[in-house]
Amino acid sequence: MSTETRQNEIVRQQEPRGNIPREARESLAFVDNVTMKFNKVVALRNVSFKVGYNEVVGLLGDNGAGKSTLIKVLNGFHQPTAGQIYLDGRPVNFKSPRDSRDAGIETAYQDLALVDLMTITRNFFLGRELQRRVGPFKFLDMPRMNEIAAKSMAEVGLRNIREMYETVSFLSGGERQAIAIGRATFFGAKLLILDEPTAAISVAETEWVLRLVAEAKQNGLSVIMITHNAYEVFDVADRFVVLQQGENYADLKREETNAKELIEIIAGRK
């Protein structure tokens, strides 16, 4: 089954019924009044969040604001207590991150969910390995996977790797982010979620990762960047959503604000 066919199956798992909100019809992804409870703890309360087509959204907030929980609801890690998620104007019910990924949402967590002792190629294809048949047996098609991974990495500017069979433990943080972005582009993702993509990497690599985000948008991807650093994300994001204590606090276009003001908003001083 092709990636596109699987995406269509996931998106159509629940056909539209009744009135679809305007934001859902006009957006790539829309989280509508989602509440997420863990026993008596309310992590999200009636949060609405949208991502447009070819849009980069900076998801901002202090520690504990609910950013990570919102993303885990959007990508199927958590099932919301209340509310609805829409993708391409259709309601969806993701039961697992696999459902979300198959529907076209690729997530790179802060630890990148990469396996240090596995090769670059194996991490690139993790869960989507190509196979070839020899008689009654199936084997991983490593030559083909190495070729595809090398080409995709070169396209995002990662050209200095000696061999694709190197383990990712030797890569820097910026190079690991490049794997996530290249993987999302190759597998036809619609939405790329980057969790603190510039954390613990150098200034030069931060500039490189932000450039990759801009290029991903040019290639048709929408991107959510989770961060608490408004200065780093300001020039690359089209819009900023700020959460506070699990609730919506601000939703601003770039031309409506500036990085200094965003810092004040995140801190709750404005």
Secondary structure by P-SEA (a helix, b strand, c coil): ccaaaaaaaaaacccccccccaaaaaccccccbbbbbccccccccbbbbbbcccbbbbbccccccaaaaaaaaaaccccccccccccccbbbbbccaaaaaaaccccccccccccccccaaaaaaccbbbbbbcccccccaaaaaaaaaaaaaaaaccccccccccccccccaaaaaaaaaaaaaaacccbbbbccccccccaaaaaaaaaaaaaaaaabbbbbbbccccccccccccbbbbbcccccccccccccccaaaaaaaaaccc
